[in-house]
Amino acid sequence: MAENPCSSVLGIMISEPSHVPSSSAGGDDSPPVMPEDLFCRRLSRFGQSIGLFVYLFCASQVAGGSSRLINGFRLKHGRWQQGSFPLPDVLYDRSLPRTNVQYKLASCALAELKRLKPYILLNGSLPGKLDVYRELERDSQLSPWLPSTYKYEGASDLTQLMKQYPEGLFLKPSAGSHGKGALRLLRRDDGWHIDGRDRKNRPLAVIYDNWQDACRWIHRFVASVTYIVQPYLPLTGKDGRSYDVRVLIQKDESGKWSFTGAAVRTGERGSVTANLHGGGSAQGALEALTEQFDSETAGRLLGRIRWISERAAAALENHFGRLAELGIDYGIEQGGRVWLLEANAKPGRKALEGDESAARLAVERPIRYAMKLAAHRQPVYQFGRNQRRYIQEVHP
């Protein structure tokens, strides 16, 4: 496909890539494998097809760069090739810092790039779950769809909350993802049951006869991590398995929030969470909800979820700054009661892979929105005959 004579530049900041081990002797000359490799390939190909120059870079590659170029990776002939590229007009942050050191490195990289060239940030970020809940609660139209949420402050809080919600409590890290570290606390005839996922997303389950012992175990497990506590909600299907609805809502090319797609994620039998990283499976939302209820109820529930998603996206963007997309998770009780559980500013796409239309839009919309934002700038990168004046490629 021919490239346009000029283009704006989209830089996608990713986590550190890995490599596929080479089977050949004499060293590892294998190409790098990017985080979200398939997604990044699709973004790059679609960007190229509509005249947007796309490359990937890591926070660690910003330090030591020149004032005009940044080291990174460009997709060419189906391979990621290293090179030095112009500073981005628009920046799409897909990095997922896991430690304080990684978080600081990413923050410093964004600040340094902003100093070198005031890029447009395609998608901002959201703070921890507690701050997101608090902001959504401020909207009287959204607050009825949110479960009561508290910051974990210790055993005394758990005692009071257990009296208030005797059916059980649910605890999760304020900054967690993939269901890691999520706990359910229930009172049973034989004692206090705690189950969920550890920090490595492995299933766990313990039982204590004594309330104080259960509280001490939870306090040790939580350690210094900020946790939130909510009433336990029976968000299971007819078969007793946990499930939720993952919605992807994105800005379209006009900058309007648009519903991209939805899928139902069902957890493994006995699992507290429904996350795919914890062994869950995904199914089209309309089909799955029709199985749980009926076609009319399923359509009504999805309509309600769509309305909540659009309003929540606008509310969060209004307070926290520009966003391009959100992954929003919902729980549904067997009686049809909908709960907004989480909002994520860096959503994955895996749950929507079975929906061809949604999977396509999930790639195209951020690129088209980036083009809209970049249109306010003078294109700075020349393609074609003079390409090597601007691109310094390193061929592995």
QUITAPE-V556013 format. One record per pair of residues at least 6 apart in sequence whose ideal C-beta (glycine too) atoms are under 6 Angstrom apart, sorted by the first residue. I is the first residue (numbers start at 1). J is the second residue. Records with the same first field share a line. If there is no record, write none. Layout:
I = J ; J
This chain:
1 = 49
3 = 383
4 = 51
5 = 384
6 = 379 ; 382
7 = 51 ; 52 ; 53 ; 379 ; 381
8 = 89 ; 374 ; 379
9 = 53 ; 86 ; 88 ; 89 ; 381
10 = 52 ; 54 ; 90 ; 370
11 = 57 ; 88 ; 91
12 = 56 ; 92 ; 94
13 = 93 ; 95
14 = 34 ; 35 ; 56 ; 94 ; 95
15 = 35 ; 95 ; 96
16 = 58
17 = 32 ; 34
18 = 33
19 = 30 ; 32
20 = 30 ; 33
22 = 28 ; 29 ; 30
29 = 396
31 = 79 ; 80
32 = 80
34 = 40
39 = 349
40 = 56
41 = 75
42 = 363
43 = 363
44 = 54 ; 75
46 = 363 ; 364 ; 367
47 = 54 ; 367
52 = 371
53 = 381
55 = 72 ; 74 ; 85
56 = 72 ; 73
57 = 70 ; 72
59 = 105 ; 106 ; 109
61 = 71
62 = 109 ; 112
67 = 116
69 = 84
70 = 85
71 = 84
72 = 85
73 = 80 ; 82
74 = 81 ; 83
81 = 393
82 = 394
83 = 391 ; 392 ; 393
84 = 392
86 = 380 ; 381
87 = 116 ; 117
88 = 119
89 = 374 ; 377
90 = 120 ; 122 ; 370 ; 373 ; 374
91 = 119 ; 121
92 = 122
95 = 106
97 = 103 ; 106
120 = 373
122 = 324 ; 370
123 = 323 ; 324
124 = 321 ; 322 ; 323
125 = 345
126 = 132 ; 320 ; 345
128 = 174 ; 175
129 = 174 ; 228
130 = 151 ; 174 ; 228
132 = 343
133 = 149
135 = 319
136 = 142 ; 146
137 = 143 ; 146
139 = 315
142 = 312
145 = 308 ; 340
146 = 340
147 = 230 ; 339
148 = 231
149 = 228 ; 230
150 = 229
152 = 227 ; 229
155 = 215
158 = 215
161 = 169 ; 229
165 = 231
167 = 232
168 = 185 ; 186 ; 232
169 = 185 ; 229 ; 232
170 = 184 ; 230 ; 232
171 = 183 ; 227 ; 229
172 = 182
173 = 181 ; 225 ; 227
174 = 226 ; 228
178 = 275 ; 277
179 = 197 ; 273 ; 275 ; 278
180 = 197 ; 199 ; 201
181 = 199
182 = 196 ; 197 ; 273
183 = 194 ; 196
184 = 195 ; 196 ; 232 ; 272
185 = 194
186 = 193
191 = 207 ; 208 ; 209
192 = 208 ; 214
193 = 207
194 = 206
195 = 205 ; 272
196 = 272
198 = 204
201 = 277 ; 278
208 = 214
233 = 331
234 = 333
235 = 331
236 = 242
237 = 243 ; 292
241 = 266 ; 267 ; 269
242 = 267 ; 271 ; 274
243 = 264 ; 266 ; 274
244 = 265 ; 274 ; 329 ; 331
245 = 262 ; 264 ; 285 ; 330
246 = 263 ; 265 ; 329 ; 351
247 = 262 ; 309 ; 328
248 = 260 ; 261 ; 327 ; 347 ; 362
249 = 257 ; 259 ; 309 ; 313 ; 326
250 = 260 ; 325 ; 365
251 = 324 ; 369
252 = 258 ; 365
253 = 368 ; 372
257 = 310 ; 313
259 = 306
260 = 358 ; 361 ; 362
261 = 352 ; 355 ; 358
262 = 285
263 = 282 ; 285 ; 351 ; 352
264 = 283 ; 285 ; 288
265 = 274 ; 276 ; 280 ; 282 ; 351
266 = 274 ; 280 ; 281
267 = 273 ; 274 ; 280
268 = 279
274 = 280
276 = 350
282 = 351
284 = 355
286 = 298
289 = 298 ; 301
290 = 298
304 = 338
305 = 330
309 = 328
313 = 326
317 = 323
323 = 345
324 = 366 ; 369
326 = 343
327 = 344 ; 347
328 = 343
329 = 341 ; 342
330 = 338 ; 340
331 = 339 ; 341
332 = 338
349 = 362
352 = 358 ; 359 ; 362
353 = 359
381 = 390
